[in-house]
Amino acid sequence: MSAEPDLASVAALAGHWAADTTACTATFQVRDKLVTTVRGSFPVTGGSAVVRPDGDIGGSWVELDVAGVATGNARRDRDLHKPTFLHLDDHPVVRVEIERAALASHGWTGGGVVRARGEQAPVDLTVVLLERRADEVRAKVTGKLDRRPLGIRVPSLVIGRFLDLDVELTLRRVDRQ
């Protein structure tokens, strides 16, 4: 988006949008053992966004499949399934929710929550519109997650406390508001 959002254009986005999960990606990165960065991804299994008539975003979410986590290291991926980390057996989905994001000069910013392993953690999220067509948009959602509120108690010397989140969504219009 430009430095100043086109309010008429943003108002045209008002409505309910559903994720095309075949065209979405969810990635993360976290520091590993003080010297390297681990990058990984999750399959996106669902998602929805609501743009209000005033241009704000609310009641939006994306779900990620824990079983499909991929870091390029099979052992690490199996470890992430264990109760110490994401606890796949009891909690097969990670859900990222945007409670409300206000229109800003570069997109939208607002508070959200990550729900994983039966816990939840607050996260500040930024949403940027990448591409817009009549009834389809591409958007990028980014945030920095503190894993501690999720109950992941691995020492920060082993795995960094903060994860960078990056979700690229293709959304199709369901209805207008």
C-alpha positions as CSV (number, residue, x, y, z in Angstrom):
1,M,0.0,0.0,0.0
2,S,1.1,3.6,-0.5
3,A,2.1,5.9,2.4
4,E,-1.6,6.9,2.8
5,P,-4.2,4.2,2.3
6,D,-6.8,4.8,-0.3
7,L,-9.9,4.7,1.9
8,A,-12.3,4.1,-1.0
9,S,-10.3,1.1,-2.0
10,V,-10.1,-0.2,1.5
11,A,-13.9,0.3,1.9
12,A,-14.4,-1.9,-1.2
13,L,-12.7,-4.7,0.8
14,A,-15.5,-4.8,3.4
15,G,-16.9,-8.2,3.8
16,H,-16.1,-11.8,4.7
17,W,-13.1,-13.6,3.0
18,A,-12.1,-17.3,3.1
19,A,-8.6,-18.6,2.7
20,D,-7.7,-20.6,-0.3
21,T,-5.5,-23.0,1.6
22,T,-3.9,-24.4,-1.5
23,A,-2.4,-20.9,-2.1
24,C,-1.4,-20.0,1.5
25,T,2.0,-20.5,3.3
26,A,2.9,-20.2,7.0
27,T,6.5,-20.0,8.0
28,F,8.5,-19.3,11.1
29,Q,12.0,-18.8,12.2
30,V,13.7,-19.0,15.6
31,R,17.2,-18.9,16.9
32,D,18.7,-22.3,17.7
33,K,21.6,-22.8,20.2
34,L,22.7,-19.2,20.0
35,V,24.4,-19.6,16.6
36,T,21.9,-20.7,13.9
37,T,18.4,-19.9,12.8
38,V,15.9,-22.6,12.2
39,R,13.3,-22.0,9.6
40,G,10.1,-24.0,9.2
41,S,6.7,-24.1,7.8
42,F,3.2,-25.4,8.6
43,P,0.4,-26.3,6.2
44,V,-2.5,-23.8,6.3
45,T,-5.7,-25.8,6.8
46,G,-8.2,-23.0,7.1
47,G,-8.7,-19.3,7.5
48,S,-11.1,-16.4,7.4
49,A,-11.0,-12.7,7.5
50,V,-13.6,-10.0,8.1
51,V,-13.0,-6.5,6.9
52,R,-15.4,-4.0,8.5
53,P,-17.0,-1.1,6.6
54,D,-14.6,1.3,8.4
55,G,-11.6,-0.6,7.0
56,D,-10.6,-2.3,10.3
57,I,-10.1,-6.1,10.4
58,G,-11.8,-8.2,13.1
59,G,-12.8,-11.7,13.9
60,S,-10.1,-13.2,11.6
61,W,-8.1,-16.4,12.0
62,V,-5.9,-19.0,10.3
63,E,-5.3,-22.6,11.3
64,L,-2.1,-24.5,10.9
65,D,-1.6,-28.3,10.9
66,V,0.9,-29.3,13.6
67,A,1.4,-32.8,12.0
68,G,2.7,-31.1,8.8
69,V,5.4,-29.0,10.5
70,A,8.6,-29.1,8.4
71,T,12.0,-27.7,9.3
72,G,14.2,-29.7,7.0
73,N,15.2,-32.0,9.8
74,A,13.0,-35.1,10.4
75,R,14.2,-35.6,14.0
76,R,13.5,-32.0,14.9
77,D,10.0,-32.2,13.3
78,R,9.2,-35.3,15.4
79,D,10.4,-33.5,18.5
80,L,8.1,-30.6,17.7
81,H,5.2,-33.1,17.8
82,K,6.0,-34.1,21.4
83,P,4.3,-32.8,24.6
84,T,7.3,-30.7,25.4
85,F,6.7,-28.6,22.3
86,L,3.4,-28.6,20.3
87,H,1.8,-31.7,21.8
88,L,0.4,-33.0,18.5
89,D,-1.6,-35.9,20.0
90,D,-3.8,-33.6,22.1
91,H,-3.5,-30.4,20.1
92,P,-3.3,-31.0,16.3
93,V,-3.9,-27.4,15.3
94,V,-2.2,-24.0,15.9
95,R,-4.7,-21.2,15.5
96,V,-3.7,-17.5,15.0
97,E,-6.5,-15.0,15.6
98,I,-6.7,-11.3,15.0
99,E,-9.0,-9.8,17.5
100,R,-8.9,-6.4,15.8
101,A,-6.5,-4.7,13.5
102,A,-6.8,-1.0,12.7
103,L,-6.0,0.5,9.4
104,A,-2.6,2.2,9.4
105,S,-0.5,3.9,6.7
106,H,1.3,0.6,5.7
107,G,-1.6,-1.8,6.1
108,W,-3.2,-2.9,9.4
109,T,-1.8,-3.4,12.9
110,G,-3.4,-5.0,15.9
111,G,-3.5,-7.5,18.7
112,G,-4.0,-11.1,18.2
113,V,-3.6,-14.4,20.0
114,V,-1.8,-17.7,19.1
115,R,-3.5,-20.8,20.5
116,A,-1.4,-23.9,20.7
117,R,-0.9,-26.9,22.9
118,G,-4.0,-25.9,25.0
119,E,-2.5,-22.5,25.9
120,Q,-2.6,-19.1,24.3
121,A,-0.1,-16.2,23.8
122,P,-0.7,-12.6,22.8
123,V,1.0,-11.4,19.6
124,D,1.1,-8.1,17.9
125,L,0.4,-8.6,14.2
126,T,0.8,-6.5,11.0
127,V,-1.2,-7.2,7.9
128,V,-0.1,-5.9,4.5
129,L,-2.1,-6.2,1.3
130,L,0.1,-7.7,-1.4
131,E,-2.4,-7.9,-4.3
132,R,-6.0,-7.1,-4.9
133,R,-8.4,-8.4,-7.6
134,A,-12.2,-8.1,-7.7
135,D,-13.0,-11.0,-5.4
136,E,-9.5,-12.2,-4.4
137,V,-6.7,-10.6,-2.3
138,R,-3.3,-11.7,-1.2
139,A,-2.1,-10.5,2.2
140,K,0.9,-11.0,4.4
141,V,0.5,-11.3,8.2
142,T,3.7,-11.0,10.3
143,G,4.3,-11.1,14.1
144,K,6.8,-11.9,16.8
145,L,5.7,-14.6,19.2
146,D,7.0,-15.1,22.7
147,R,6.7,-18.9,23.2
148,R,6.7,-18.7,27.0
149,P,3.0,-18.1,27.6
150,L,2.4,-21.3,25.5
151,G,4.1,-23.3,28.2
152,I,7.1,-24.4,26.1
153,R,9.7,-24.5,28.8
154,V,12.9,-25.3,26.8
155,P,15.8,-23.1,27.9
156,S,16.4,-20.0,25.7
157,L,20.0,-21.1,25.2
158,V,18.7,-24.2,23.4
159,I,15.8,-22.5,21.5
160,G,15.2,-18.8,21.2
161,R,12.3,-17.3,23.2
162,F,10.9,-15.4,20.2
163,L,9.6,-16.8,16.9
164,D,9.1,-14.7,13.8
165,L,5.8,-15.6,12.2
166,D,5.0,-15.0,8.5
167,V,1.7,-16.1,6.9
168,E,0.9,-15.3,3.3
169,L,-2.8,-15.7,2.5
170,T,-4.8,-15.9,-0.6
171,L,-8.4,-15.0,0.3
172,R,-11.5,-15.2,-1.8
173,R,-14.6,-13.1,-1.1
174,V,-17.5,-14.9,0.6
175,D,-19.8,-11.9,0.9
176,R,-19.9,-8.2,1.2
177,Q,-20.8,-6.0,4.2
